[in-house]
């Protein structure tokens, strides 16, 4: 996941009570997928929605998931684009690294030197990479029928929706379990303002008395190993491990999915 230091902002410091869910509107995702399948024009998107998703009452131990991370040219899905995608199938007890997928894709937006420094994907690499539209046939089946696990869902959902809208004329919706949001329940006050301002605050806001909820810092609290940051496949794996640790420490295998997803 791309973090740009020049977007650093302060965020609220008041912590939430342990395990307390935030008030948020969560769709009835099975019903929403049925609506979206009926409305989808692109056959690939129709198949994705037709695969459905499990009900919110399903215990976490019975949920098939896939950890997802994207690297981008910046943080604004209107101006910036995806440069790499990593996906790792998982559930509460097993991370299927052998079934993981990784793509470098050629963005239509400019590849800035600042982002190259962070994710290390160069102009030479993207010059020979396919456009994201060329991997839709592989990407959507990798996500279909699974609950997506991310660290900062605003990034993955907004960038994938914008990328597909630009290429097939339709965006995409899907439920996520956001490991950053789960950490925010413990360590951050509810955000106010625009989604982009909130995103910047969540990623970069840090006062001396505030706990960081970035991926590496969150993993450290659960004594997980430190990995190379800003590689989409490695960050997806790191997110999968973080969710397993969060559930082991703060929830239970029988916890209903609705307690975590959004």
N, C-alpha and C positions, 0 to 999 in steps of 0.2 A: 504494500500500500504506500502510495506516495505522500510524503509529508514535506511541505515546503516551508522552510523556516521563516521566510519573509511574511508569512501570514499569521505569525504568532499573536495571540490575543490572550487576555485574562478571562477566566471563567469563574462562575460562582463557586464558593468553597464549602458551603454547608453540606454535610454528609446526609445521605438518606439512611434510614434504619436498615439493619442487615436483613436481606432477603425480601424487603418490601417492594412489591411491583409498583411501577409508575402508572398513573392514570393515563391510558392511551386507547385510542379507538383501534381495535384489531378486527379486520374483516372476518366473516365466516368464510375461511379460505376454500373449503370444498365447494361451497355454493358459488363463490366468486370464480373459481376455476371453471365451473360448469358454464357460467355466463360468458366468460372469456373464450372458452372453446367454441361456443355457438357463434360468437361474433368475429373470431379470428379469420382473416382472409388468407394469410400465408399458411400453406399446409403444414410447414414445419412447426409454426407457432401453434396451430390447431392441435397437432400431435402432442406437443408439450403440455398444453392445458388439458387435453383429453386424458392424459396419464393421471391426472388428479393429484390430490394431496390428502394426507391423513387428517382425521378430525382432531380438533383441539383437545378432546378428552383422552386421546391416546397417551398411554404412559410413555415416558421418554425411552424406557428400555426397549420399546417396540418400534421406535421411529428410525427409519433409514434416512440418513443425512448425507450431505456433501459439503465439505468446506470449500470456500471460494475466496480467491483474492485476485484483484486486478491492480496492475501498475498503470499509471496514466501520465500524460504530459503536464498535468496540473490538477487543480481541485474543482474547476468549474466545468460541469458537463456540457454547458452551452458552447464553450470555446475550446475545451480540451478534449482529448480522446484517449482511449485505451491503447497501451502498447504491449501488454502481456497479460495472460490469464492463467491461473493455476486452479485446478480442482482436485480434491482428494475425497473419495467416498469414505464414509465412516458410520459408526453408530456409537453407543456409549461404551462398548467393550472392545471395539476393534477399529483401527485406522488402516484402510486398505491402500497402502502406499503403492503397491504393485499395480493398482488400477488407476493411479493418478494420471492426469493429463496436463500438459503445459503447452501453451502457444505464445509465440511472439507474433504480433500483427502490426501491419503498417498503418499508422494513424494518418488521417487526413489533415489534422492540425499540425502545426510546426512543432518539431522536437526541440525543446529549449535546452541550452547547456546546463541550466540548473537541475532539470529533471534527469538528464543523462548522468550527472554527478551522483544523484541519489539511487536510481535503479540500474545504472550501468548498461542500459540498452542503447546502443550507438546508432548513428545514421547508417553505417554499413550493414548492421543487422536488420534494420527495418527496410532497407532498400530491397532486400531479397525476400522479405516476409510477405505473406498474403494479406489482403485486406480482411478485416473482421468478417465481412459478409461471406467470405469463402469458407469460414469454419463454422458457420451457423449449423450446418448439418451434423457436425460433431459436438458442438457445445451444448445445444439444447437437449439432446438425448443424455448427455452426462449429468444434467441437472434434473431431468424429468422424473417425477414420482418421488423425489427426495426433498426434505426440508433443508434449505441452504443455511450454512453456518458461516458467519462473517465477523470481522472485527471492524465495526463501523459500517452499518448497513446502508447509510446514506450514499456512500461511495459506490458500492457494487450495484445497488438497484438503480441509482440515477444514471450512472455511466452506461450500463447495459441497456437501459430503456432508451437513452439518447442514441446509442450506437445502432440499435435495431431500427429505431424510427427513421434514422437517416438512410438505412440500407434497404429495408423491406417495407417501409411505410407504416410500420406498427411498432409500438413500444412493447415492454414486457412487464408483468407484475408477478411477484412470487413472495411467499412468506420467508422470513429469516429468523434465526436465532442469532442475536448480535452479542458477541462476547464483550464488546466494549460497553454496551448498554447494561449488561449484567454487572460489570464492575462499577458503572456509574450509579447503579442503585445503592451501592455501598458507600461511594466516595464523593458523589456530586449532587448538587441541588438540581431540581428540574430546570431545564433551559427555557429561555424566552427569546422571542425575536425570530428573524428569518432562519430558514433551515441552513443556509450557507454560513451565516454568522454563528449559529449554534455549532455547526460542524467545525469551524475554525477554532472556536473556543474549546470544544471537546478535544480536538487533536493537539492544540498547542497551549491552551491556557494552563498556567501552573503558577500558583503562589507558593511561598515557602511552607505554608501550613496545609498545602493541598496535595493529595495523593495523585500521582500520574496514572491514567488509565490507558496509556499507549500499550501496544501489544507486548513489547519486550519487558516493560515495567510490570505489567499485569502478570506475565508469566513468572517473573522473578518472585512475586509474592507466593506463588504456589511451588516454588523450588524447581521449576522446569528449566531445562538447559537453554543457554543463549544460542540462537541461530543467527546466521547472516540475515540482516534486515533488507527489505525492499526487493526481494525476489518473489514473484507471485506464487510459485509452487512452494517455496520454503515457508512463506507467510501463511499459505493455506494450511500446510501441515502444522505450523505453530498454532494456528487458530483452532484446529481440530483438537490438539492436545490440551489447549487452554480450556475448551468447553468441557472435556472429560474431567479435568481437574476441578473446575467450578462446580459441576454437578456432584462430584465425589465429596467436596467440602461443604457445599451449601444447600444441596437439594437431595433428592433420592431417586432411584431408578423408577419408582412408581409415580413421580411427579407428573401431572398432566402437561402435555405440550403447551397448552394455552397459558401456563404460568411463565413461559419463557419466550414464545415466539411473538412476532409482530408483523 
